[in-house]
Amino acid sequence: MKFFVAYAILAPSSHNTQPWKFAIEEEDTLALFMDPKGWLRVADSDQREWHISSGCALENLVLAAQHFGFAPQVAYFPDPQDATLAARVKMRESALDAEPSSDALFQAITTRHTNHQVFQTRPVEEAALQSLRNCLEETGIQLFLNDEAPLKRAVDELIVEADALEFANPNFREELGYWIGQGVFGTPWLISKIGQMAMSYVNMGKATSKKDSELLMSAPVLGLICSEDNERETQLKVGRIFERIYLTSTRLGLGLQPMSQIVQIPQVKAKLARLTPCPNWYPQQPFRLGYAEPEKSHTPRRPLGSFLI
């Protein structure tokens, strides 16, 4: 069971906080807990990203179990008295081999990473986009993929607005600085501590928005996962879908980067919703997509034992 957890913790999370814990409850049952220590109380005040990140870890866990011959059964929030118990996964031996599609996603878990580079001008083929759309299995959730320049410019304005508002908030800078200081982005200790001090005391909003704008405008495709409701279970399912999209992109040689700041500020998030075909739905996870050279290094993970309770 610990073996499955080793794949689950390779999932993405905001600021790489890795906000999850796992408990082996029986020889065939794993419980996924959301770790409050990894919740970004300023950047993610509504806990949306905390739940989505946990959903990403859950999807990796399910894919690993399927690959090694199990048919995992997922129960969402099985204990009404414990909101941090996100899911309980019971492993049943399967007489069938894993589906080729899910097995291909499993193979991508160890190489998946966020790509922070400027993307190439090469367009994303329709066949690749359809593969991403096929990642949706749950009802009440939609994936919008758009390559139109006017929409990109409109979203770029929201990126600039969101960056300015967030970095003007000293509590946001302090929180981001703390995680930089923890070395979650893979920088050496001294550089991490210098980065923490700089982030905490200097408003880097203009520089950040300029960089983010360049990254966004280089993307051939913008993506957005929306949901009909905003329930916690739905956000977990959004996370599972997002991880499938991440892994499918990896398999197809595509780079992907979340652009979460535009859903972290309520008034900016409302403007984003009005840009979609379903303005009354809830924007959950925006991202940019395109071709770029893979990152040379991946963000670090804590030791496996630190995730077990």
C-alpha positions in Angstrom: 0.0 0.0 0.0 2.9 2.3 0.7 4.0 1.7 -2.8 0.8 3.3 -4.2 1.4 6.3 -1.9 4.8 6.8 -3.5 3.0 7.6 -6.8 0.3 9.6 -5.2 2.7 12.2 -3.7 4.1 13.0 -7.1 0.9 14.9 -7.9 1.1 18.7 -8.3 0.0 21.2 -5.6 0.0 24.9 -5.3 3.4 26.2 -4.1 4.3 22.5 -4.0 3.0 22.4 -0.4 2.1 18.7 -0.8 -1.0 19.1 1.4 -1.9 15.4 2.0 -1.5 12.5 4.4 -2.3 8.8 4.0 -3.4 6.2 6.4 -3.3 2.4 5.8 -6.6 1.5 7.6 -6.7 -2.2 6.6 -4.6 -4.4 4.4 -6.8 -3.4 1.4 -7.8 0.2 2.3 -6.1 3.5 2.1 -7.4 6.8 3.4 -6.5 10.2 1.9 -6.4 13.1 4.4 -6.0 16.7 3.5 -3.2 18.1 5.6 -4.0 21.6 7.0 -0.3 22.4 7.1 -0.3 22.6 3.3 -3.3 24.9 3.0 -2.5 28.3 1.7 -4.7 30.4 3.9 -4.2 33.7 2.0 -3.8 32.6 -1.6 -6.4 29.8 -1.3 -8.7 31.2 1.3 -11.7 29.3 0.0 -9.7 26.0 0.0 -10.4 25.3 -3.7 -6.8 24.6 -4.6 -6.3 22.5 -1.5 -9.2 20.2 -2.6 -8.1 20.2 -6.3 -4.5 19.2 -5.3 -5.8 16.4 -3.1 -7.9 15.2 -6.1 -4.7 15.1 -8.2 -3.0 12.9 -5.6 -6.1 10.7 -5.5 -6.0 10.2 -9.3 -2.3 9.1 -9.1 -3.2 6.7 -6.4 -6.0 5.2 -8.5 -3.9 4.9 -11.6 -1.1 3.2 -9.7 -3.6 0.7 -8.2 -5.1 -0.1 -11.6 -1.6 -0.6 -13.1 -0.7 -3.2 -10.5 -3.9 -5.2 -10.9 -6.4 -3.7 -8.6 -9.9 -2.2 -9.1 -9.9 0.7 -6.6 -13.3 1.8 -5.2 -13.3 5.4 -4.1 -15.7 6.8 -1.4 -15.6 10.6 -1.2 -15.7 12.3 2.2 -16.9 9.0 3.9 -16.9 10.5 7.4 -19.3 13.5 7.9 -17.5 14.3 11.2 -14.1 14.7 9.5 -13.9 17.2 6.6 -10.2 16.4 6.2 -10.8 12.8 5.3 -11.1 13.4 1.5 -11.5 9.8 0.3 -11.2 6.2 1.3 -9.9 3.8 -1.4 -10.6 0.1 -1.1 -8.5 -2.1 -3.3 -10.1 -5.0 -4.9 -8.1 -7.4 -7.0 -9.1 -7.2 -10.7 -9.3 -10.0 -13.1 -8.8 -7.6 -16.0 -5.6 -5.8 -17.1 -5.5 -2.1 -16.7 -7.1 -0.2 -19.6 -4.3 0.9 -22.1 -5.3 4.5 -21.7 -5.0 4.5 -17.9 -1.8 2.5 -18.1 -0.3 5.2 -20.4 -1.3 7.8 -17.8 0.4 5.8 -15.1 3.6 5.7 -17.1 3.6 9.5 -17.2 3.3 10.0 -13.4 7.1 10.0 -12.8 7.9 12.5 -15.7 5.0 14.9 -15.3 6.0 18.4 -14.3 4.9 22.0 -14.6 6.5 23.8 -17.5 7.3 27.5 -16.7 8.9 28.3 -20.1 7.8 30.4 -23.0 5.9 28.1 -25.3 6.7 27.6 -29.0 4.5 29.1 -31.7 3.6 25.6 -32.9 -0.1 25.1 -32.7 -1.6 22.2 -30.8 -3.1 19.6 -33.1 -6.9 18.9 -32.8 -6.2 15.3 -32.1 -4.2 16.2 -29.1 -6.9 18.6 -27.9 -9.5 15.8 -28.3 -7.3 13.5 -26.2 -7.5 16.1 -23.4 -11.3 16.4 -23.7 -11.5 12.7 -23.4 -10.1 13.0 -19.9 -13.5 14.1 -18.6 -15.5 11.2 -17.2 -17.5 13.0 -14.5 -20.8 14.8 -15.1 -21.3 18.4 -14.2 -17.8 19.4 -15.1 -16.6 20.9 -18.4 -13.3 21.6 -20.0 -12.9 24.6 -22.2 -9.9 24.8 -24.6 -9.5 28.0 -26.6 -6.9 29.3 -29.1 -8.5 32.6 -30.0 -6.4 35.7 -29.7 -9.2 38.0 -28.4 -9.9 35.7 -25.5 -6.2 35.4 -24.7 -5.8 39.2 -24.5 -8.9 39.3 -22.2 -7.4 36.7 -19.9 -4.1 38.5 -20.0 -5.7 41.6 -18.6 -7.1 39.4 -15.7 -3.6 38.0 -15.1 -2.1 41.5 -14.7 -5.0 42.5 -12.4 -4.7 39.5 -10.2 -1.0 39.7 -9.9 -1.2 43.4 -8.9 -3.9 42.7 -6.3 -2.1 39.7 -4.8 1.4 41.2 -4.5 0.0 44.4 -3.0 -1.2 42.2 -0.1 1.7 41.9 2.4 0.1 38.7 3.8 0.2 37.1 0.4 3.8 38.0 0.0 4.6 36.7 3.5 2.9 33.4 2.8 4.6 32.9 -0.6 7.9 33.9 1.0 7.5 31.3 3.7 7.1 28.5 1.2 10.0 29.8 -0.9 12.1 29.7 2.3 11.1 26.1 2.8 12.8 25.2 -0.4 9.7 23.8 -2.0 10.8 25.0 -5.5 14.1 23.1 -5.4 16.4 26.0 -4.8 19.5 25.7 -2.4 19.0 26.6 1.2 20.7 30.0 1.1 19.0 31.1 -2.1 15.6 30.0 -0.6 16.2 32.1 2.5 17.2 35.1 0.4 14.2 34.6 -1.8 12.0 34.5 1.3 13.2 37.8 2.6 12.9 39.5 -0.8 9.4 38.2 -1.4 8.2 39.1 2.0 9.4 42.7 1.9 9.4 43.8 -1.7 6.3 44.1 -3.9 7.3 42.2 -7.1 3.9 42.5 -8.6 4.9 44.5 -11.7 7.8 42.1 -12.5 5.7 39.1 -11.9 2.8 40.3 -14.0 5.1 41.1 -16.9 6.6 37.6 -16.8 3.2 35.9 -16.4 1.8 38.0 -19.3 4.6 36.9 -21.5 4.1 33.3 -20.6 0.3 33.5 -21.1 0.5 35.2 -24.5 3.0 32.6 -25.7 0.6 29.8 -25.1 -1.2 28.4 -28.3 -4.1 27.2 -26.1 -5.7 28.3 -22.8 -7.7 25.8 -20.8 -10.2 26.1 -18.1 -12.0 23.4 -16.0 -15.5 24.6 -14.8 -18.1 22.9 -12.7 -21.8 23.3 -12.4 -21.6 23.4 -8.6 -18.9 24.3 -6.1 -19.1 21.4 -3.7 -16.0 19.9 -2.1 -16.5 16.5 -3.7 -16.8 18.2 -7.1 -13.5 20.0 -6.5 -11.8 16.6 -5.7 -13.2 15.3 -9.0 -11.9 18.4 -10.8 -8.5 17.6 -9.3 -8.7 14.0 -10.7 -9.6 15.4 -14.1 -6.8 18.0 -14.0 -4.3 15.3 -13.2 -5.5 13.2 -16.1 -5.1 16.3 -18.3 -1.6 16.9 -16.9 -0.6 13.3 -17.5 -2.1 13.2 -21.0 -0.3 16.4 -21.9 3.0 14.8 -20.7 2.3 11.7 -22.8 1.7 13.9 -25.8 4.8 16.0 -25.3 2.9 19.1 -24.3 3.8 21.6 -21.6 1.2 22.7 -19.1 1.2 25.4 -16.4 -1.6 26.3 -14.0 -2.6 30.0 -14.0 -4.4 30.0 -10.7 -4.1 33.6 -9.7 -7.1 34.5 -11.8 -9.3 32.3 -9.7 -7.8 33.3 -6.3 -9.3 36.9 -6.4 -13.1 36.8 -6.2 -13.7 39.8 -8.5 -11.2 38.6 -11.1 -12.7 35.1 -10.9 -16.2 36.5 -11.6 -14.8 38.3 -14.7 -13.2 35.1 -15.9 -16.6 33.3 -15.6 -18.2 35.8 -17.9 -15.7 35.0 -20.6 -16.8 31.4 -20.7 -19.7 29.8 -22.6 -21.2 28.9 -19.2 -21.0 32.2 -17.2 -23.1 30.7 -14.3 -20.7 27.8 -13.8 -17.7 27.9 -11.4 -14.2 28.4 -12.8 -12.1 25.9 -11.0 -8.7 25.5 -12.7 -7.2 27.6 -15.5 -4.0 26.6 -17.3 -1.9 27.3 -20.4 -0.9 24.7 -22.8 1.7 24.4 -25.6 5.0 22.9 -26.8 8.3 23.6 -25.0 11.4 21.9 -24.0 10.9 19.8 -20.7 12.1 21.4 -17.5 15.6 20.2 -16.5 14.6 19.5 -12.9 11.5 18.7 -11.0 10.3 20.2 -7.7 11.3 18.0 -4.7 9.1 15.8 -2.6 9.4 15.1 1.1 10.3 11.6 2.3 7.5 9.0 1.8 7.3 8.4 5.6 6.4 12.0 6.3 3.0 11.5 4.5 1.9 8.4 6.4 -0.1 8.5 9.6 
